[in-house]
Amino acid sequence: MSDLIEITNGELTARINPLGAELWSLTDAQAREYMTDADPAFWSGHAPLLFPIVGALNEDTLRLGEAGYVMPKHGLARRSAFAPVHAEGPEARFRLTDSPDTRAIYPFGFVLEVAYRIEGLTLHTEVSVFNPNAEPLPFSFGFHPAFAWPLPGGADKHSHKLVFAAEEAPGLRQVAPGTGVLLPGTVPSPVQGRELALHEDLFRADALIWERSASQALSYGADGGSWLDLRFPDTTSLGVWQVPGGRYICIEPWQGHSDPQGFAGDFREKPGIVLLPPRETRSFRMDVTVNPR
């Protein structure tokens, strides 16, 4: 494991692994942990950054014209060593650029920068994608943080809920077991009003997916316990997931999603893909505010 880089302002402390520029820990002034325990019996991830795909491709193949490239689920960034550019006090920045290894599975130049900043009781994360190529850069991006379930503060696990900022559509998308590609059609949403009561049975068929989320913010926690407020103003889709029984809940703002089942077209024509013009940058933000009990 790479040495974790720590940033703090005294009220919050974040620890980040340069492998994947992945947030591994978020603790308050009492050293209470708000992130997953990463128990490998369920899922050993923490908060991987998903680039240049979110979810899975049909046959794990990224198709460009007549060529095909094997691309693992959720892409290459989470398995790549980012260079620490800056780390001091409450801020840190990491950078990943294309290399012969990345171009072997994703034949484009890119610069991916990840900036973390703590302000008060808020951890700000901003991920920027720069296109150095002469042609548009096709990609998707997603956050995949796994927060402690239950949160510190003493509330019972099964009293935790999500409260959405807006009323969401009545139908959800799901992925196919085993392949992770997006199934056609929708299933009824378990959200009541703007609240989703959390329990393990919600995830027996994998993630809950809002393909077009109406909310750009939500709160997670329990009455009488701690809460997290999340803002994600730059993404269009949302996934919520866990392996049933795990002591975490993943709340995942995405720009893009898995391949639709049966899609075998060019990656640049995939639903939800970003086509970033040459020499331009696209940024994605997520803010997590801790409200401790």
N, C-alpha and C positions, 0 to 999 in steps of 0.2 A: 504494500500500500504506500502511495506517496504520502509525504508529510503534509498534514493539513495546515492551511494558512488561516490564521485567526484574525478577525476584525472585531472591534468592540467600541462602544461608547460608554460602558459602565452599566447602562440599563439593559442592553441586549448584547449578546456575543454570538457571532456566526463563525463556523469553521467550514472551510471549503477545500475540497480535494482537487488539485490541479488535473487529475485524471478525469476528464469530462467537465472540468470547472464546476463540479457538482457540490451543491450545498449538502453537508453531512450533519450539521448540528445547528440548532438555534435555541439558545438558553437565555433565561431572564437573569435578573440580578441575584436571585436566590438559587441559581444554577439548575433550575428546573427545565427539562428538555421538552421542546414542542415538536420535534421531528420523530420519525420512526425509530424503533429499536433495531430495525434491519435484521430481524430474526430470519436466518436462512431457511428455516422450516416453512416459511411463508413466502417472503420476498426479501432479497438482500439489497435491493436498491434503496436510494435515499431521495434524490431529486434529479434524475438524469435530464439533460437537455436534448430534445429530439430534433435532429437535423441530419440530412436534408429531407427525411420523411417522418411522418407521424404514423405509428401503427405498422401495418404489414403491407407488402406488395404481393400481388398474385404470383405464386411460385417464387417468391423472394427475388423477383427480377425487375430491375429498372430498365425499361425499354426506351431507346432513343433511335428512331429510324429503324434500320435493320439490325442494330447492335443491341445486346442485352448485357446487363451488369448485375451480378449477385449483390443484393443489398440486404443486410440483416434487419430484423425488426427494429424500428425506431431510429435507424440510421447509424452514422459513423461517429458523431460527436461524442457520444457517451463513452466510447472506447478509445478516445484520442487524448493524448497528453497536451494540455493547453500550456502556453508559456505565461507565467506570471509577469505582467507588465508593471504592476504597481500594487503595493500592499502596505498601508500605513494607517494607523488609527482605526477609524470606522469605515475605510474604503479599500476595495481591492478590484483589480481589473486583470482579465485573462484574455489571451488571444490564440486562435487556431487559424492557420492558413493551409491552403492546399499543399499537397506533397505527392510524390510518386505513389505512395500507398493510398491516399485518398482518391487520386485520379484513376487508380485501377478499378474502383467501384463507382466513382462519381466523377466523370471526366470534365470537370469544370474548375476554373480558378475561383476562389472565394476567400474572404476574410471574415471570421466569426469572432466577435468580441463580446465578452460578458463582464458587466460591471455590477458590483455589489456595493451598497452604501447603507449604513445604519443611521437613522435620524430619529431621535426619541425612541419610541417603542415600535418603529417601523423599519423593516428590511426592504429596501428598494432593490429590485433586480431589473437590469436592462440588457437585452441581448440584441446586438446589431449585426446585420448581414450586409457586407459590401460586395458588389459585383465588379471585379476588375476586368471582365471579359468584354469583347467587342459585340457579343450577342446577349440576349436576355438570359438571366440565370433562373432556372426553374427549381423551386424548393418548397417544402413545407417546414414549419417549426412548431414545437410544442414545449410547454413546461410540464413536468411530471413530479411535483413535490409530494412526498408521503408524510403526512402529519400524524402525530401521536393520537391514537384513539384508544382510551380516553385521553383528553388533554389533562395536564396537571391542574390541580385545583379542587380535586375531591369529588367531582360529579360522576355519577354512574355512567358506564360506557353506553348503555342503551337509552340514556336520556339525551344523547348528542343528536344534533340535527344540522342541516344546512338551511339557511334562510336566503333566498335569492332576492336580488335587488328588483327584479321585475317578474311578472307572471310569464311562465315558460309554456311552450307549446305542449299539447296533450300527448304527443307521440314521441317516443325515443327510438334511436337506432341501436342495433346490436351487432356484434361481430360473430363470425362463424367459429365454433369450437375447433381448436387445433390449428386453423390457418390464420385467424385474426383478421380476415378480410371482412368488409362491411356487407351485411346481409341486406337484401331489398326490403322495402316496407318498414313499418314501425310497430312498436308495441306500446301499450298504454303506460303513461308516466305514473309513477307512484307519488309524485309531488302533490301535496294538498295545499291549495292556495299558492303560497310562495315558500312553503316549508316541506322539507324532505326529512322524515324521521329515519335515522340510520340504524340498520340491523344487517347482520351477515347475509340473510337470505336474499337481499337485493342483488347480490353479486354471484349467485350460483351459476348464472349464464354469462359471466364475465362483466365487462364494464357497462355502465349506463352512459349513453352518448347523446348529447344535444348537438345535432349537426349545425343548427343555426341558433345559438344561444341568444335569448333576448337580454340577458343580464351581462353586464361588464363588471359586476361586483357581487360578492356574497359574504355571508358570515357563517362561521362554523364553530360550534360549541354547545354548551348546555346551560340551561337556566340554573343559577346558583354556582356555576363553575367558570372556568376561563373561556374566553372566546378569541378567535382569530378573525380579523376582517381582511378579505382579499379583494384587490382591484386588479383587473386585467383588461385595460381599455383597447388593446391592439389586436385581439384575437376574435375569431368568429364562432368557434366550436368549443365544446366543453365535455370532458370525460370525468366520471367519478368511478373509482375502482378500488378493490382490494382482493386479496386471496382470503376467502372466508376463514375466520379464526385469527387472522393477523391483528396485531395491535397498532394498526395504522389505517388511514384513509387517504387515498390519492385524489387530489382535486386538481384537474389538469386542463388549463386553458390551451387551446390548440388553434393554429392557423393551418387548416388541412386535416386530413384523416386518412384512414386505411383505404386501399384500393376497394372500389365496389366489387362485389363478387362477379367474376366473369370479365372484368375489365382487362383488356390486353392491348390497349392503345399506347401511343407515345406518352411518356412521362409528362411532357410539356402540355398535354391535353387532358391530364387527369383532373377530375373534379376537385376543386379546393386548392389547386396549386397556385403558388405565387410566381409570376414572371417579372423578375426585377430587372429594369432597364440597365444598360451598360453604365458603369461609373456612378451608380446610385446606391443608396443605403436604405434598408428597411429595418426599423427597430420595433421590439416587442418588450413591453413592460409588465411586471407583476410586483405589486406591493403587498406585503404581509404585515399587518399591525397586530401586535399582541396586546390583549386586554386581560391581564392576569387577575386571578382571584386570590 
